[in-house]
Amino acid sequence: MYNNTEQQEKKEPGNLSADTLKGKQSVRVTFRLPIQIITLLSVTADQLGLKQKSLFDQLVEDRKILEQVAAGAEQYQASEEQRQQKTYVLSRNSLSSLEYVAKTHGVPRDLLVEISINRLLPVLNAEQKKQQNRKKILTDLELYLQDGLRLLSTSERLLGSEDAASRALAHVLAQYSRTIDEIREQVERGRKIEEFQ
């Protein structure tokens, strides 16, 4: 049984405030970024099945991480590639974090965004390796399916297509073929990341 003090000490769910709700509101902000950085965000979001806004917010909304990014900005080799304007949708909280860290650390906001997006490079590299492995597995699966179809043909010739063994094998191969189609779609979706350098 709880006494009154223990009841008061129990954590209450967070109260909503106008500031909290406004912080989640989306805003459109334009940055000047290298084309490769713009492409990196787009391709990674597509590959991971995320909206660019969600991924962008994850990269810049945490002030502590942004401060670490800003602290390492001096060692960062900024891209010499031509920059272009790109407008992103992000939360007010993310924009507030970006502007605060840029101001307090004396780092241009666009550079903070560039470095933050560049942190996706190891993620994309890992996805590129997975894509290569998926392609190898798909090739092996397709060869295995061809062997299975030959075996089905032999079964139907020796036992007849209505025999229980032939029907069971046909069922397994149909299911197997659907699985291969799903993996083939995954490989096709990953084509964009193969082109990213």
N, C-alpha and C positions, 0 to 999 in steps of 0.2 A: 504494500500500500504506500502511495506517495504522500508526502506532506506538501503543504502549499509551496514551500521553497523549492522542492524538487520539481513540482509541476511548472513553476516559473522558469526553472533552468532548462527544461526540455526545449529543444530547438523548434522554433516555429517555421513554417514554410516562408520563403522570402516574400516580402510584400512588394507589390508592383508600384511603380511610380511613373509619372509622366516622362521623366528623364530616361528611365530604363526602357520604356516602350519606344521613345523617340530614337534611342541608340540603335535599335534594330531596324529602323526605317532605312530604306535604300536610297542612295544618292548616286548620281553619275559624276565621275571625276575623270578628267583627261590628264594623261601622263605622256611624256616624250621618252620612248623606249626603243632600244635596238629591235629590229625585225625578228632576230633570232629569239629574243626573250619573249616577244609577243607570241611567236609560234610555239615556244616551249610551254607556255601556260595553256594555250589552246589544245595542243596535241596531248598533253598530260591529262587535262580535264576529260577529253574525249575518251582516252584509253581507260581511265579510271571510272568512267560513267558518272562524272560529277559535272555540275553546272560551273561555269567559269567563276561566277560570283561566289559560290560556296568555297571553291578552292582559293580564290584570291583572299577572301575573308580569313580563311584558316592560316594563310601565310602572314597576314599583317595585323590581325586584331590583338594578338598577345603582345602587350607593351614590353614585357621582360625580354621576349625573344627579339623583338625589334631593336631593343637597346643593345643586345649582343651583336646583332647585325650591324648596327651603327658603329659599335666599338671596333669591329673588324673592317670597316669601310676603307681605311687607309691602305690596307694590304690588298684590297680587291682590285683586280685589273679590269677597269671599266672597258666595255666593248668599244672599239673604234668604229664599229659599223654605223652606218647612217641611222639616225633616229627618226621615228615617225610618231605622230600623235595617235594615241589610242585611248578611247574612252571605255572605262569599266564601270560596272555597277557594283557598289560595295556598301556595307552598312556604315551608318554615321559613327559607330564605335570604332570601326577600322580606320576611317578617315581621321578621326580624332587622335587615335594612337599614332598614326603616321605623322600627322602634323606636329604633335607634341614631341616625338622622338627626333624628328628632323630639326626642330627648333632648338631643343635642349642640347643636342649633340653637334649642331652645326653641319649637318649632312643634308645635301639636297634631297628633297622628297622623292624625285624620280630615281635617284641613285639607290635609295632605300628600297624602292619597289623592284628595281632591277636585281639587286642582290637577293632580295627575298624570293623572287621568282626563280632565280638561278639555283636556289637551294633544291629545286625540283629535279635538277640534272641527275643525281644518283638514282632517284625514283624512276625516271624515264630510262636510264641505262639498264636498270634491273628489269624493267618491262620489255626492253629490246631483247635482252637475253632470253626472257621467257618466250617472246615471240619466235625467236629462232628455234627454241626447243619445241614449241607447239608445232612448228612447220615440220620438224623431223618426226615427231610423233604422228602427225597427220599422214605423212608419207608411209610410215610403217603400218599404220592402221589401214590405209587404202590397199597396200599389198596383202595384208592379212584378209581383208574383205574379198579380194580377188581369189585367194586360196579357198576361202569359205564358199564362194559361188561355184568354183570348180567342184568342190566336194558335194555341194547340193546337186549339181548336174549329175554327178556320178550316182548319188543316192537315188535320184528320180529315175535314172536309167536302170539301176539294179533293182530297186524296190517299188518304183512307181511314185508319182507325185502325191498320191492320196495316202501313202503309207504313213503311219504315225511318226516314224523316224524322220522322213523327208519333211513332213509338215512342221515338226519341232525345229528342225534345222532351218527351214525357211523363216519361221517365226524369229528365231535368234538372229539370223542375218538381217531381217528387216529392222529389228531393233538396233542392231549394230550399225546399220546404214544410217539410221536417224541420228545416232550418236556422232558418227563421222560428219554428218551435215552440220551439227551444232558446232563441232570443233572447227570445221571449215569456215563457218561464219565468224568465229572468234579470230581466226587467222586473217580473214578479210578485214575485220574491224581494226586489226593491228597493223595494216599496211602503212598507215600514216607514220607510225613511230619508226618504221624501218628507214624512212627517207630522212628523218631528222638526224642531223650531224652536230 
